[in-house]
Amino acid sequence: MKQYSYQDILNSIAPGGGSVELKNPSTGEVIAAISYDSADDVAAAVDAAATAQRSWGALTHAERCEYLVRCAEAIEDNAETLAELLSREQGKPLNGPNARFEVGACAAWLRATAAIPVEETEVVNDGDTFATLAYRPIGVVGAIGPWNWPMMITTWQVAPALRMGNGVVVKPSEYTPLSVAALVRVLNDVLPEGVLSIVVGDGAIGAELTTNPRVGKIMFTGSTATGKKIAATAAGDVKRLTLELGGNDAGIVLDDVDPRAIAEDLFWGAFINTGQTCAALKRLYVPGSIYDDVVEALAEVATAMPMGDGLDEHNVLGPLQNKAQFDIVKELVRAAVDGGARVVVGGDPDEDQPGYFYPTTLVADIAPDNPLVVKEQFGPALPIVRYDDLDWAIEQANALDFGLGGSVWSADRERAREVAARIQAGTVWINSHGGVDPRIPFGGTKGSGYGVEFGELGLKELGVAQVING
């Protein structure tokens, strides 16, 4: 497999001369300057994918799976280069559940996707009727990804789309195009020409992709507001959609837990990727009988986690990726303080230092209707709400128009599962939060979107069901 140095990969995806500067959110250093693609570039990429898809879709599942495994090997051969670029552009540290973890997850997801069987099945065979069900390629899939996990979520979209025989055009966030362009470059050293391509730009370029009549499906991970716009435009030519949108995941702690035993898992459920994760734990409900103990245990963990420049091997928490997100977190924490809540650790960012660093922040004694609780902060600030009635806590967990994930924390697994069944969310974890598995379906409800990713169900959403009857 071809191996790239950091400078080689950067030169290949950003040869210079562009007008859009991309900066390291830890330092403000300019990484590269790029140019956005045009509407004609989007059309050309879609046309190329449609042309390449004919021969790609004609391959067997086994042949396409072999390509996916080779793609995983190519990522592994370039893992450190990809991780360094990801850290510089997105801001996340190399270590902890961050840049190296994300690159490794890309390779693991490709292999797992290749290992899931999708076989033609007999629906009826009773002597009179014989019907089979198979899944055929859609054609061209448009994959629009976010800036928080740019490589990993792109892989979540690309791997199943390719496996099912589709051509793919990727449009990354304008905040993190280099990371995705580097990933696509490495994959295209393996894949046939044209089957996977990338277009770079802002929302206007995304709109060109979502409205192109040759695109049969859009996979989108991002905000609920943008997801609604995509759903509206997709209606014009009845495009298929998978929308993984915003979340404001609730965690409910039951009164039988040992606070210190769950504290670190609670912390990473909320603060993985410095809180910049759709399915992170964003509001925590704790019974009054152990409230102070849980807050204290969480504070001990939080103060021990180093935050700083992602290229420093010591750090496990990084900056917010962009100033707009920094400002959102700052204003929501300020609203919490104005509402009488208590900042246990964090708050009060040093805005004179370079980078968009917001301190790891725990907010206690907060009203359940405070903006920090009811709005998605998408950053390192966790509100901890006291409750005395479990039914009330469940009502609060279900009160918002989000339903991506949730969690229940208990020493009694069956009791936890009973509570979990009452939470309105696509996934509810027991004694953890936010972990995903390529074998296990994942999707949201309510304003968190629709469609399923991962596992056999996720693969089938990248195909067209065809019944042959007779």
C-alpha positions as CSV (number, residue, x, y, z in Angstrom):
1,M,0.0,0.0,0.0
2,K,1.2,3.5,-0.7
3,Q,2.3,5.4,2.4
4,Y,2.2,9.2,2.8
5,S,4.2,11.5,5.0
6,Y,2.2,14.4,6.6
7,Q,3.6,16.9,4.0
8,D,3.0,14.5,1.1
9,I,-0.7,14.0,2.0
10,L,-1.2,17.7,2.6
11,N,0.4,18.7,-0.7
12,S,-1.8,16.1,-2.5
13,I,-5.1,17.4,-1.2
14,A,-4.2,21.2,-0.8
15,P,-1.6,22.1,-3.4
16,G,-1.8,25.8,-2.5
17,G,-3.2,28.9,-4.0
18,G,-6.6,28.7,-2.4
19,S,-8.5,31.5,-0.8
20,V,-10.0,29.7,2.2
21,E,-7.6,29.3,5.1
22,L,-8.0,26.4,7.5
23,K,-6.6,26.9,11.0
24,N,-5.6,24.7,13.9
25,P,-8.2,25.3,16.6
26,S,-5.6,24.7,19.3
27,T,-3.1,27.3,18.1
28,G,-4.6,29.5,15.3
29,E,-1.8,28.3,13.0
30,V,-2.8,28.2,9.3
31,I,-2.6,24.5,8.1
32,A,-3.5,25.1,4.5
33,A,-5.5,27.2,2.1
34,I,-8.0,25.6,-0.3
35,S,-10.5,26.6,-2.9
36,Y,-14.2,25.5,-2.8
37,D,-15.6,23.4,-5.6
38,S,-18.2,24.8,-8.0
39,A,-21.7,23.5,-9.0
40,D,-20.1,22.1,-12.2
41,D,-17.6,20.2,-10.0
42,V,-20.4,18.6,-8.1
43,A,-22.2,17.6,-11.3
44,A,-19.0,16.1,-12.7
45,A,-18.4,14.1,-9.5
46,V,-22.0,12.8,-9.5
47,D,-21.7,11.9,-13.2
48,A,-18.4,10.1,-12.6
49,A,-19.8,8.1,-9.7
50,A,-22.8,7.1,-11.8
51,T,-20.6,5.9,-14.6
52,A,-18.2,4.0,-12.2
53,Q,-21.1,2.5,-10.3
54,R,-22.2,0.4,-13.2
55,S,-19.2,-1.9,-13.1
56,W,-18.8,-1.5,-9.3
57,G,-22.4,-2.6,-8.7
58,A,-21.9,-5.6,-11.0
59,L,-19.3,-7.0,-8.7
60,T,-20.3,-9.6,-6.2
61,H,-20.6,-8.8,-2.5
62,A,-17.5,-10.9,-1.9
63,E,-15.5,-8.8,-4.4
64,R,-16.6,-5.5,-2.9
65,C,-15.9,-6.8,0.6
66,E,-12.3,-7.6,-0.5
67,Y,-11.9,-4.0,-1.6
68,L,-13.2,-2.8,1.8
69,V,-10.6,-4.9,3.6
70,R,-7.8,-3.5,1.4
71,C,-9.1,0.0,2.2
72,A,-8.8,-0.8,5.9
73,E,-5.2,-1.9,5.3
74,A,-4.4,1.3,3.4
75,I,-5.7,3.3,6.4
76,E,-3.6,1.4,8.8
77,D,-0.5,1.9,6.6
78,N,-1.2,5.7,6.9
79,A,-2.7,5.8,10.4
80,E,-0.2,8.1,12.0
81,T,-0.2,10.6,9.1
82,L,-4.0,10.7,9.1
83,A,-4.1,11.1,12.9
84,E,-1.7,14.0,12.8
85,L,-3.7,15.8,10.2
86,L,-7.0,15.1,12.0
87,S,-5.5,16.5,15.3
88,R,-4.2,19.7,13.6
89,E,-7.5,20.4,11.8
90,Q,-10.2,19.2,14.2
91,G,-8.2,19.9,17.4
92,K,-8.7,16.6,19.1
93,P,-5.7,15.2,20.9
94,L,-3.7,12.3,19.4
95,N,-4.3,10.2,22.5
96,G,-7.3,9.1,24.5
97,P,-10.6,8.4,22.6
98,N,-9.5,10.9,20.0
99,A,-7.5,11.2,16.8
100,R,-5.6,7.8,16.8
101,F,-8.8,6.2,18.1
102,E,-10.8,7.7,15.3
103,V,-8.4,6.6,12.5
104,G,-8.4,3.1,14.0
105,A,-12.2,3.1,14.1
106,C,-12.2,3.8,10.3
107,A,-10.2,0.7,9.6
108,A,-12.2,-1.4,12.0
109,W,-15.5,-0.2,10.6
110,L,-14.5,-1.1,7.0
111,R,-13.6,-4.6,8.1
112,A,-16.8,-5.1,10.1
113,T,-18.9,-3.8,7.3
114,A,-17.2,-6.3,5.0
115,A,-18.0,-9.1,7.4
116,I,-21.8,-8.6,7.7
117,P,-23.7,-11.0,5.4
118,V,-26.5,-9.7,3.2
119,E,-27.9,-12.7,1.4
120,E,-30.8,-13.2,-0.9
121,T,-33.6,-14.8,1.1
122,E,-36.7,-16.8,0.3
123,V,-39.8,-15.0,1.4
124,V,-42.3,-17.7,0.4
125,N,-41.8,-21.2,-0.9
126,D,-44.9,-23.2,-0.3
127,G,-45.2,-25.2,-3.5
128,D,-47.5,-22.7,-5.2
129,T,-45.6,-19.4,-4.6
130,F,-41.9,-18.8,-4.8
131,A,-40.7,-15.4,-3.9
132,T,-37.2,-14.1,-3.1
133,L,-36.0,-10.9,-1.6
134,A,-32.6,-9.2,-2.6
135,Y,-31.1,-5.8,-2.2
136,R,-29.8,-4.0,-5.3
137,P,-27.7,-0.9,-5.5
138,I,-29.4,2.5,-5.3
139,G,-27.0,4.1,-7.7
140,V,-25.2,7.2,-6.4
141,V,-25.2,8.1,-2.7
142,G,-24.4,11.6,-1.4
143,A,-22.6,11.5,2.0
144,I,-22.6,14.8,3.9
145,G,-20.7,14.7,7.2
146,P,-19.9,16.9,10.2
147,W,-16.8,18.4,11.7
148,N,-16.7,16.6,15.1
149,W,-15.8,13.0,13.9
150,P,-15.0,13.8,10.3
151,M,-13.1,10.7,9.3
152,M,-15.1,8.2,11.3
153,I,-18.6,9.4,10.3
154,T,-17.5,9.6,6.7
155,T,-16.4,6.0,6.9
156,W,-19.8,5.1,8.5
157,Q,-21.4,6.5,5.5
158,V,-19.0,5.4,2.8
159,A,-18.4,1.8,3.9
160,P,-22.0,0.5,3.7
161,A,-22.7,2.5,0.6
162,L,-19.8,1.0,-1.3
163,R,-20.5,-2.5,0.1
164,M,-24.0,-2.4,-1.3
165,G,-22.7,-1.4,-4.8
166,N,-23.2,2.3,-4.9
167,G,-21.0,5.1,-6.1
168,V,-20.4,7.8,-3.5
169,V,-19.8,11.5,-3.5
170,V,-18.7,12.9,-0.1
171,K,-19.2,16.5,1.0
172,P,-17.4,17.1,4.3
173,S,-18.0,20.0,6.7
174,E,-16.3,23.2,5.5
175,Y,-14.5,23.2,9.0
176,T,-12.7,19.9,8.4
177,P,-12.3,19.2,4.7
178,L,-8.6,18.3,4.9
179,S,-9.2,15.3,7.1
180,V,-11.9,13.8,4.9
181,A,-10.0,14.6,1.7
182,A,-6.9,12.8,3.1
183,L,-9.1,9.8,4.0
184,V,-10.6,9.7,0.5
185,R,-7.2,10.0,-1.1
186,V,-6.0,6.9,0.8
187,L,-9.1,5.0,-0.1
188,N,-8.9,5.9,-3.7
189,D,-5.4,4.3,-3.9
190,V,-7.4,1.0,-3.6
191,L,-10.8,1.7,-5.1
192,P,-11.7,1.8,-8.9
193,E,-11.5,5.3,-10.4
194,G,-14.7,7.4,-10.0
195,V,-16.5,5.2,-7.5
196,L,-15.7,7.5,-4.6
197,S,-15.1,11.3,-4.9
198,I,-15.2,14.4,-2.7
199,V,-16.5,17.9,-3.2
200,V,-15.5,20.7,-0.9
201,G,-17.4,23.8,0.0
202,D,-20.1,25.3,2.3
203,G,-23.8,24.8,2.4
204,A,-24.3,25.9,-1.2
205,I,-22.2,22.9,-2.4
206,G,-24.1,20.6,-0.1
207,A,-27.3,21.9,-1.7
208,E,-26.0,21.1,-5.1
209,L,-25.4,17.5,-4.1
210,T,-28.8,17.1,-2.4
211,T,-30.7,18.5,-5.4
212,N,-28.8,16.6,-8.1
213,P,-31.4,14.3,-9.7
214,R,-28.8,11.5,-10.3
215,V,-28.2,11.2,-6.5
216,G,-30.5,8.4,-5.2
217,K,-29.9,8.8,-1.5
218,I,-28.5,11.3,0.9
219,M,-26.8,10.3,4.2
220,F,-26.5,13.3,6.5
221,T,-25.1,13.7,9.9
222,G,-25.4,17.2,11.4
223,S,-27.9,19.7,12.9
224,T,-31.6,19.2,13.0
225,A,-32.2,22.5,11.2
226,T,-30.0,21.4,8.2
227,G,-31.6,18.0,8.2
228,K,-35.0,19.5,7.8
229,K,-33.9,21.5,4.8
230,I,-32.4,18.4,3.2
231,A,-35.6,16.4,3.8
232,A,-37.6,19.2,2.2
233,T,-35.4,19.4,-0.9
234,A,-35.2,15.6,-1.2
235,A,-39.0,15.4,-1.5
236,G,-38.8,16.9,-5.0
237,D,-37.4,13.7,-6.6
238,V,-38.2,11.3,-3.7
239,K,-34.6,10.7,-2.6
240,R,-34.0,8.2,0.1
241,L,-32.6,9.6,3.3
242,T,-30.8,8.7,6.4
243,L,-30.6,11.6,8.8
244,E,-28.6,11.4,12.0
245,L,-29.3,14.8,13.6
246,G,-28.8,16.6,16.8
247,G,-29.1,15.1,20.3
248,N,-29.6,16.2,23.8
249,D,-29.1,12.8,25.5
250,A,-30.2,12.3,29.0
251,G,-28.5,10.0,31.6
252,I,-30.5,8.9,34.6
253,V,-28.6,7.6,37.7
254,L,-30.5,5.3,40.0
255,D,-30.1,5.4,43.7
256,D,-28.4,2.0,44.0
257,V,-25.0,2.9,42.4
258,D,-21.6,3.5,43.8
259,P,-20.8,7.0,42.6
260,R,-17.0,6.5,42.5
261,A,-17.5,3.2,40.5
262,I,-19.4,5.0,37.7
263,A,-17.7,8.4,37.7
264,E,-15.1,7.8,35.0
265,D,-17.6,6.2,32.7
266,L,-20.0,9.0,33.3
267,F,-17.3,11.5,32.5
268,W,-16.3,10.0,29.2
269,G,-20.0,9.5,28.3
270,A,-20.3,13.3,28.5
271,F,-16.9,14.6,27.6
272,I,-15.6,12.3,24.8
273,N,-14.2,14.5,22.0
274,T,-14.5,17.4,24.5
275,G,-18.3,17.0,24.5
276,Q,-18.5,17.4,20.7
277,T,-20.5,14.3,19.9
278,C,-24.1,14.0,18.9
279,A,-24.7,11.0,21.2
280,A,-22.8,12.3,24.2
281,L,-24.4,12.5,27.6
282,K,-25.6,16.1,27.7
283,R,-27.8,16.3,30.8
284,L,-27.5,14.1,33.9
285,Y,-30.3,13.4,36.4
286,V,-29.2,12.2,39.8
287,P,-31.3,11.3,42.9
288,G,-31.0,13.6,45.8
289,S,-29.8,10.7,48.1
290,I,-26.5,10.4,46.3
291,Y,-26.4,13.7,44.4
292,D,-23.5,15.3,46.3
293,D,-21.5,12.1,46.1
294,V,-21.9,11.8,42.3
295,V,-21.0,15.5,41.8
296,E,-17.9,15.1,43.9
297,A,-16.8,11.9,42.2
298,L,-17.3,13.5,38.8
299,A,-15.3,16.6,39.8
300,E,-12.4,14.5,40.9
301,V,-12.3,12.8,37.5
302,A,-12.7,16.0,35.6
303,T,-9.9,17.9,37.3
304,A,-7.5,15.0,36.5
305,M,-8.1,15.1,32.7
306,P,-5.5,17.2,30.9
307,M,-6.7,19.6,28.2
308,G,-4.4,21.3,25.6
309,D,-2.8,21.2,22.2
310,G,-3.8,18.0,20.5
311,L,-0.2,17.2,19.3
312,D,1.0,17.1,23.0
313,E,1.0,13.4,23.8
314,H,-0.1,14.2,27.4
315,N,-3.5,15.7,26.6
316,V,-6.8,13.8,26.3
317,L,-9.1,16.8,25.9
318,G,-8.8,19.5,23.2
319,P,-10.4,22.8,22.1
320,L,-13.8,23.4,20.6
321,Q,-13.3,23.1,16.9
322,N,-14.5,26.5,16.0
323,K,-15.3,29.9,17.5
324,A,-19.1,29.6,16.8
325,Q,-19.2,26.5,19.0
326,F,-17.0,28.1,21.7
327,D,-19.5,31.0,21.9
328,I,-22.5,28.7,22.2
329,V,-20.9,26.9,25.2
330,K,-19.8,30.1,26.8
331,E,-23.3,31.6,26.5
332,L,-25.1,28.5,27.8
333,V,-22.8,28.3,30.9
334,R,-23.3,32.0,31.5
335,A,-27.1,31.4,31.3
336,A,-26.8,28.6,33.9
337,V,-24.9,30.9,36.3
338,D,-27.4,33.7,35.7
339,G,-30.1,31.2,36.6
340,G,-28.6,30.5,40.0
341,A,-26.7,27.3,39.1
342,R,-23.4,26.4,40.7
343,V,-20.2,25.9,38.7
344,V,-18.4,23.0,40.4
345,V,-15.3,23.0,38.2
346,G,-14.5,24.9,35.0
347,G,-16.3,27.9,33.5
348,D,-14.5,31.2,33.1
349,P,-12.4,30.5,29.9
350,D,-9.1,32.3,29.4
351,E,-9.9,34.1,26.1
352,D,-6.4,35.7,25.9
353,Q,-4.8,32.3,25.1
354,P,-4.7,31.0,21.5
355,G,-7.2,28.4,20.5
356,Y,-10.9,27.8,21.4
357,F,-10.3,26.1,24.8
358,Y,-13.3,26.0,27.1
359,P,-12.5,24.4,30.5
360,T,-14.1,21.1,31.4
361,T,-17.2,22.3,33.3
362,L,-19.6,20.7,35.7
363,V,-22.7,22.7,36.6
364,A,-24.8,21.6,39.7
365,D,-28.0,22.7,41.4
366,I,-29.4,23.7,38.0
367,A,-33.1,24.2,37.2
368,P,-34.5,21.6,34.8
369,D,-35.6,24.3,32.3
370,N,-32.4,26.2,32.2
371,P,-31.0,26.7,28.7
372,L,-27.9,24.6,29.4
373,V,-30.3,21.7,30.1
374,V,-32.8,22.1,27.3
375,K,-30.5,23.2,24.5
376,E,-27.7,21.1,22.9
377,Q,-24.4,22.6,24.2
378,F,-22.2,20.3,22.1
379,G,-19.2,21.1,24.3
380,P,-17.4,20.4,27.6
381,A,-20.2,21.6,30.0
382,L,-22.4,19.1,31.8
383,P,-25.5,20.1,33.7
384,I,-26.4,17.8,36.7
385,V,-30.0,18.0,37.7
386,R,-31.2,16.7,41.1
387,Y,-34.4,14.6,41.3
388,D,-36.4,12.9,44.0
389,D,-39.0,11.1,41.9
390,L,-37.8,8.6,39.3
391,D,-41.0,9.1,37.2
392,W,-40.3,12.8,37.1
393,A,-36.8,12.2,35.9
394,I,-38.0,9.9,33.1
395,E,-40.6,12.6,32.1
396,Q,-37.8,15.2,32.0
397,A,-35.6,12.9,29.8
398,N,-38.5,12.5,27.3
399,A,-39.6,16.2,27.4
400,L,-37.4,17.5,24.6
401,D,-37.7,17.0,20.9
402,F,-34.6,14.9,20.8
403,G,-34.3,11.1,20.8
404,L,-30.9,10.0,19.7
405,G,-29.5,8.3,22.8
406,G,-29.9,8.0,26.6
407,S,-28.5,6.0,29.5
408,V,-29.4,4.4,32.8
409,W,-26.9,3.8,35.6
410,S,-27.7,1.2,38.1
411,A,-26.3,-1.8,40.0
412,D,-29.4,-3.8,39.0
413,R,-29.3,-4.6,35.3
414,E,-33.0,-5.6,35.1
415,R,-34.1,-2.5,37.0
416,A,-32.0,-0.4,34.6
417,R,-33.6,-2.1,31.5
418,E,-37.1,-1.4,32.8
419,V,-36.2,2.3,33.1
420,A,-34.5,2.2,29.7
421,A,-37.6,0.9,28.0
422,R,-39.4,4.0,29.1
423,I,-36.9,6.4,27.5
424,Q,-37.7,7.8,24.1
425,A,-34.5,7.3,22.3
426,G,-33.0,5.2,19.4
427,T,-30.4,3.7,21.7
428,V,-30.4,3.5,25.5
429,W,-27.1,2.3,27.1
430,I,-26.8,0.6,30.5
431,N,-23.9,1.9,32.7
432,S,-22.2,3.5,29.7
433,H,-23.1,6.2,27.2
434,G,-22.4,6.7,23.5
435,G,-20.6,3.5,22.6
436,V,-21.4,2.4,19.0
437,D,-20.7,-1.0,17.4
438,P,-20.7,-1.7,13.6
439,R,-22.9,-4.8,14.3
440,I,-25.6,-3.0,16.2
441,P,-28.2,-0.8,14.5
442,F,-28.1,2.9,15.5
443,G,-30.6,5.7,14.7
444,G,-32.7,8.4,16.3
445,T,-36.3,9.3,16.9
446,K,-38.2,12.6,17.1
447,G,-36.0,15.6,16.0
448,S,-32.9,13.4,16.1
449,G,-33.7,12.1,12.7
450,Y,-34.7,8.8,11.0
451,G,-33.2,5.9,9.2
452,V,-30.9,3.3,10.7
453,E,-27.1,2.9,10.3
454,F,-24.8,-0.1,11.2
455,G,-25.4,-3.8,11.1
456,E,-27.5,-5.7,8.6
457,L,-30.4,-3.2,8.9
458,G,-28.0,-0.3,8.1
459,L,-26.6,-2.1,5.1
460,K,-30.1,-2.7,3.7
461,E,-30.9,1.0,3.9
462,L,-28.2,1.5,1.3
463,G,-30.0,-0.8,-1.1
464,V,-33.3,-1.1,-3.0
465,A,-35.4,-4.1,-1.9
466,Q,-36.4,-6.2,-4.9
467,V,-38.8,-9.1,-4.7
468,I,-38.8,-11.6,-7.6
469,N,-42.1,-13.5,-7.4
470,G,-42.5,-16.6,-9.6
